[in-house]
């Protein structure tokens, strides 16, 4: 997802709004083509459409959204491999 501007009150309101959305289980500020990567969980595709149009695209700062739908989850919630930092 891309937004218009980052260092202003509107961007902070965007972040607060997204964090408060129960459908969003994770929100990442990222580098590259997108500004944010959201992990969204909804029961059905129609629920995602309602979320996208009714909530996310309703935020005035949102400029562009690109969606990728997970067809199958092969691995999730694994512990971080941090043993090499000891």
N, C-alpha and C positions, 0 to 999 in steps of 0.2 A: 504494500500500500504506500502511496505517496501523499504527502500533505504539503500545503503552502506554508513555508516558513517553519522555523524551529525555535528560535529564541524570542518568543513572545508569549503573552498571556493566553492567546488563543491556542497555542501549542500545549501549554500546561493544562488548559481546560479539556483539550482533546485527550491527553493522557489520562486524566482523572476520569473522564467519561468512559473510555475504553476499559480501564481497570475495573470500573464498577459494573460492567456488563457481565451477567452471569454466564453467557455463552462463551465468553473469552476465558480460556483456561491458562493462556500464557500470552504475553506481549513482549516482543523483543525489538529494541532499537537496533537497526542493522546498517551495515555499509553496503554499497553497491547500488543497483538500480532502484531498489525500494528504500523507504525510510523506516518502515515498521513491518514486522512479521507477526501476524496474529495466529494463534492456534484456537480454533473455534469448534465447539462440540454442540451439535443439535441433533434431535432424533431423526428428522427427515429432511430431504432436499427442500421441500416447501418451507420448512422452518428456517433454513439457511437463507432462502430468498427473502423472507420477512425480516430476518436479522439484517441482511445486507441493505435492503432498500429502506426499511423502517428505522434502523438505528445507525448503521455505519455511514451510509451515504447521506444520511440526514445531518451529519456533522458538517458544518460549513467549511471547515479547513481541509476536509478530505478531497484530494484532487484526483486520485486514480486508485482503483482496487483491481487486483488480479487474483483470482481464486484458483486454488489447486485442491481437488477433492481426493482424500485418501480412499482407495478402493479396498485395501486390506492393510492391517497393521501387523507387521512381522515381529517387531520388537519395540517396546516402550517402557519407560520407567527404569531402565537399567542403572546401576550405580555408576558414578563417574570414576573412570580409571585414573586415580590420582596417586597411586602408591609410589610412583617414580619421583614424587616431590619430597619424600622423607629423607 
